[in-house]
Amino acid sequence: MSRKRTMSLKKKLVLTGATGALVTGAVVTTMATGNAAAPDVVCKGSTVTLSGEGGAPAASSGTFPVGTKLKVTNLDNGQSTTVAVNGPSGSCVLLNNAAFDKVREPGKNLIRRARIERVGGGAAPAGATGAAGAPGAAGVQVPPATGEVVCKGSTVTLSGEGGAPAASSGTFPVGTKLKVTNLDNGQSTTVAVNGPSGSCVLLNNSAFDKVREPGKNLIRRARIERVG
């Protein structure tokens, strides 16, 4: 190719800094500029449950500090909600009633296929908080632990699933026996893990009924023991 021809091609090749478009003669090709930020997807594989708490839509978290904004999408129905963290829990994100209603499927208290995105605030993850090893509430007698205390600081919620008392877990394999004690009322139940979840232990409805306080779908002060 002649020198004159080469120079002619160079003149027709223009990269516009404003649009990131490559103009080659009459053909315009859009090029990625790298400015578009990818979503900050966090806590991959986590399930999302509800806390049973009232108030305006909000979330609690054991991973992100108060003020962090999280977008939760239920991949089974495409519904999303964006909420701010207003307190600690033992889950990546735990939605209160008003927030969960925005993404729930009818009759379900668990989102098994969730996408969680950090969309504002809370740049630094916080450590999990809780009082799993604390004594019972005033006036409540809690027997000492007899098994291996695990997942300290975890809250316990219910999955909304039926059947005989059982649990799911993202920490222990199927067949593991876990004893869950509600330190606020002294009630305990021992169940076997029958499947996976994104929590240390997630109780189904009949198991949760054995340890729940009236009207609550969350045990904030739980002791979890591996007993078999």
Disulfide bonds with the S-S distance in Angstrom:
Cys43-Cys92 2.01
Cys151-Cys200 2.01
